[in-house]
Amino acid sequence: MMIMSSRIYYAILCCIWMDGLVTTDAFMASRQAAVPRITLDEFLAAPIRDKPIIIRDIVSPEDIESLADDLLSTLGKEQIQMQHKIKDDDGNTITEIYDVSLFESVEYMMDSEHDDSFFAFVEGLLPSSTTAKLHKKLIDIREAPYPQQEDWFDYFPENIRPSDAIILAGEGAVSTLHRDPFEWTGTSLCLEGVKIWRFIPTPATADGGVAKVDKELQSYRLDSIAWEQEENQQSVPLVLSAGWQSDMTLYDSIDEDFPTAFEWASMEEENNTVFRNEIITQGSDSSRLRPSSVASDALKSIDETTPFVTATQFAGDLLLIPAHCWHQTYAPVPSIAVASQRCGISDGAKVVQHVIDLTTNDRTIPDILQQREYKEEGIGKQVVSELLSFAINRNAA
């Protein structure tokens, strides 16, 4: 059994997850399709780029515990904003924002529950001058599935380069339902605890593709990254990236007898194998954790056969999230994760098109930016240079 830091013992002890969800509609089977869990060697032998995939145990229990300890000891005093969401008896949710230290937020996570939860999405702390060594370790883990492949975001200026995020979630905490900006490959490394993920598969192009999902989920855009430029002696932001978000939820209600984080921890202490099997079984039973009725209707319109797939992410697991992939997370137990992103030849064309679509420009698009795919390593720096020149100099003749 893995022994975790005492200060966040229950968050780590409950390192397994519950994968599931359902709606009251009969069209959803109670057990949903699962995201594959494979080893790094298996991934490298046959890479999967177009579907979510978990690379299990990419970090040993000892090393992942050390990383979590390093993160909290290095950044624990940093001030962050933490969300407190409270659902009343009528189903209305009230959100309060607290300014606390990162370490204090961990204590709040221990008191979290389904209808009274704490959550923090923290950007700007990684990388920093005090976290260079820690950040290098995290990058090495993230890049392990991409040996000798460049990350095109390394060629972006630092002020518009996507940054890593530290995500802390107490029991019952739910992320927004969204798909990522830039249409990059997203990554999530779970340092402690367990996370439940639900992914909405993109229909075949003939059925409208991801645009159909966007429409059914009543999505809206959120600007992500902008370049500040001068126009007529005024600073004008040029939006280079925008994500998609929906106000629907895939985690609206939970069965009263679904185990609490403390109950999961007790089960894990008694028998780790039984605990893991049980939480995966219950998590994949979508009748135990149900989407809202409006989300159920939307999922049915998108795909009656496979409305969503679920993933169970444990400490030491690296999750890869492809472009166009709508997702939302739930925390059955307290957890800490680091979210990041990368861009290379496998998804570079999507990122290029994303920026071009957002930066209206009458200029002729350079040939190198019109490619539907990139096949050769080493081209990233040139592509990024041409892309930023084209987007930022949109008013040039």
Salt bridges, closest charged atoms under 4 A:
ASP50 OD2 - LYS51 NZ 3.64
ASP57 OD2 - ARG56 NH1 3.62
ASP69 OD1 - ARG7 NH2 3.40
ASP70 OD2 - LYS137 NZ 3.79
GLU96 OE1 - HIS84 ND1 3.45
ASP115 OD1 - HIS114 NE2 3.65
ASP116 OD1 - HIS84 NE2 2.39
ASP140 OD2 - LYS136 NZ 2.89
GLU143 OE2 - ARG142 NE 3.08
GLU143 OE1 - ARG342 NH2 2.81
ASP151 OD2 - ARG142 NH2 3.30
ASP164 OD2 - HIS135 NE2 2.79
ASP180 OD1 - HIS178 NE2 3.44
ASP180 OD1 - HIS327 NE2 3.81
GLU183 OE1 - HIS324 NE2 2.49
GLU183 OE2 - HIS354 ND1 3.08
ASP214 OD2 - ARG179 NH2 2.83
GLU231 OE2 - ARG394 NH2 3.37
ASP252 OD1 - LYS87 NZ 3.38
ASP255 OD2 - ARG288 NH1 3.23
ASP255 OD1 - ARG290 NH1 2.49
ASP257 OD1 - ARG288 NH1 2.75
ASP317 OD2 - ARG37 NH1 2.71
GLU373 OE2 - LYS375 NZ 3.73
